Amino acid sequence: MKVSDADITSMSINEAIRFFIGTYHEKMTAIVQTNRAQLLLALENRSLRNSIKPIAEHFLILEKEILEHINQEQKILKAYLDDKKTGFEFAGVSMYAVIKEHEGILRSVEKLGLLCNQYKTQEKDHVMYKLCIAKLNNFEQDIRRNIHFENYVFFPKILKSGIVKSKI
């Protein structure tokens, strides 16, 4: 199901939240897991192990950060759907704090790019290494698109609706 930014802005708040915690988060989780599997497979290749290991180690840290972020968003959004009086503050974490976390994720993604030589490969590189690097480049683009969507489409819709009680 392909949904555009315009589709989200025309949805009701509840429809947008249900889409976000369902389809959208499932897609992002699948993207993370696919890249993890590719890197772990490449680590099994002895000739790639030394070049892939630092990338895989950083990716596993980034994966944990992203999945924790997704879980936190889901808790906040599900709490709102279950009880409209809850607002978007949940367990002391506001939507603004979730938006702020994106900066940390982007820093981790930038470090991944540095570890991958800005996703450049050489002709002599192993084909599996080239595949991993290409997939990680796509992964970075997906994460950047996701953060842009959250910061500039989804969360502004929530903020404009007036259902967020505080900025703390």
N, C-alpha and C positions, 0 to 999 in steps of 0.2 A: 504494500500500500504506500504509494508516494503521496505525501502531503506537502504542499508548498507553504511558505511563510504566510501568504494571503489566506490560505485555508485555515490556518491556526488563528489568525486575527479575526476571522469571521465566525469562529466557533464560540459557543458559550464558554464561560470559565470552567464549568464542570466537564464539558466535552474535551476541552483542551488539556485539562489535567489528566483525564482518563487516557487520552491518547499518549500524553507524555510519559506517564508511569507504566503504560502498557507497551505499545508498539515501539515507541521511541527508545525507551531504556532497554528493551529486549534487543533492538538492533545494535545499540552501542555495546552492550555486553557481548554479543556475538562477534563483533568486530575485534574486541579485545581478546577474546578466547581464540579466535582464528589466528591472530598474530602470535599469540603465546605458543600455540601448537606448532606453527611454522618454525619458530625459533628453537623450540625444544627438539624438533626433528633435525634441524641443522646442527645442533650441538652433538648429535649422535655421530656425525661425520667427523672422523679424526682430523682430516685435513682442514676443516673449518673451525674446529673447536676454539683455537686461540683467537681468531678474528671475531667470532660470534659471541664468545663468553662475556666480555664486558657489556656488549649491547644487550644480551639476554638478561644479565643481572640487573641492569638499569630498567629494562622493560618490565621485569617482575615487580620492581618497586613501584613503577608507574602504574602497572596494572592494579596493584593493591590500592593505590591512591584513587584511581578512577572508580573502581568498584565500590569503595567506601563512600565516595562522593555520590554515586548513583543511589546507594542504599539510603544515605542521609536525605537526599531529595525525595525519595519515595516515602520515607517516614513522614516528612513534613507534609507532602501533598496528600497522602492517604489519611493523615490525621485531620486535615481540613475537610476532605470528602466525608469522613465518618462523623464529624462534629463541626458544623460551620462556625460555632462559637469559639473553637480552638484558634482560629486564625492561622497564620502561617508561622507562628512562633511555636517551636516544638523542642522540648528538652533544652531550652536555652539557646537554640540556634535559630536565627532569623533567615529569611530569604536573602537579605543583604550579605550575611556571612557566607552563604552558599555561593553567591555571585563572586565574593572576594576570593574564595577557594580556587576559582578558575585561574587566577594569576599564578598560583603555585603549580597548577597542572600545566599551564603553558610554559613555565620555566623548566619543568621536567621534560616536556616535549622538545623544547629547544635543546636541552642537553642530549636527548636521544639523537637529534639531528647532527649534533657535533660528533657524537660517537660513531655515527654512520657516515662521516665525511660529507655532510649535507646531501646524503643519498646519492652520491656519485660513485660509480664503480668503474673498473678498468676492464678492457677486453679480456685480459688474462685471468680475471677473477672466475672462480668456480660458479657454475650456473645456479646452484642452490644459494650461494651467497648473493648473487645478483637478484634472485627472486625474493629473498628475505629483505634486502634493502629496498626493492621496489614496493613490497607490501608495507614496510614500515613508513615509506614516504606517503603511501595512500592513507595509512593509519594516522599520520600527523595531520594530513589534510582533513580527514574525517573528524578528528578531535577539534581542530580549529573551527570547522563548520559547525560542530555541535555547540561549542562555546559561544560562537557568534549567534547562533539561533537562540540559545538560552538567554544570553545577555541583552540581545537587541530585538527579539520577537516575543518569546514566551514570557519571561519575567516582566518586561514592561507591560504586557497585557494584564498580568496579575497586579502589578503595582497601580496601574491606571484604574483597575476595577474598585479600588478602595478596600479590598479585603485584608490587606496587610495592615496590622495595627501599629507597629512601631518600626523604627529603622535600626534598633539595637539588636 
